[in-house]
Amino acid sequence: MHSHHNILANAQGTAMMHVRTESDVMVNSLPLPMSTGPGVFNSGFM
C-alpha cells in the first residue's frame, strides 16, 4: 500500500529530476498500473 507521503515524495523527486519549461509538451506512453501510475500522473501536475 502506498502512503500519501510516498506518493508525494515520488512526484516531487520526479519533478526535480525532469525540469520542464512552459514550452515543453508531456507525452506519456507508459501503462498506468499501480506501480508507475501514481508517480507519473502526479508528477505531471507539479
C-alpha distance (Angstrom), angle and dihedral (degrees) to the residues before:
residue distance angle dihedral
M1 . . .
H2 3.79 . .
S3 3.78 119.7 .
H4 3.79 121.9 -143.3
H5 3.79 88.8 -112.4
N6 3.82 92.4 54.6
I7 3.80 92.6 49.7
L8 3.81 92.9 48.6
A9 3.81 92.8 44.9
N10 3.81 90.5 51.1
A11 3.80 91.7 49.1
Q12 3.82 92.9 47.2
G13 3.80 92.4 48.4
T14 3.79 91.8 49.8
A15 3.81 91.3 47.8
M16 3.83 91.5 51.3
M17 3.81 93.0 48.2
H18 3.81 95.2 48.1
V19 3.79 106.5 44.6
R20 3.80 111.8 -165.7
T21 3.78 133.6 -167.8
E22 3.80 129.8 -149.6
S23 3.82 90.9 -97.3
D24 3.82 94.0 56.0
V25 3.79 121.1 103.6
M26 3.80 121.2 -147.9
V27 3.81 116.4 -140.9
N28 3.79 118.5 179.9
S29 3.79 120.3 -161.3
L30 3.81 96.7 163.3
P31 3.78 122.1 109.4
L32 3.78 111.7 -113.3
P33 3.81 106.8 -129.9
M34 3.78 121.0 151.4
S35 3.81 92.4 -87.2
T36 3.83 100.5 57.8
G37 3.79 103.9 12.7
P38 3.82 101.5 81.1
G39 3.81 94.2 45.2
V40 3.79 95.6 47.0
F41 3.79 93.8 41.2
N42 3.81 95.9 47.0
S43 3.80 95.9 43.0
G44 3.79 89.4 56.7
F45 3.79 89.9 67.2
M46 3.81 97.1 49.5
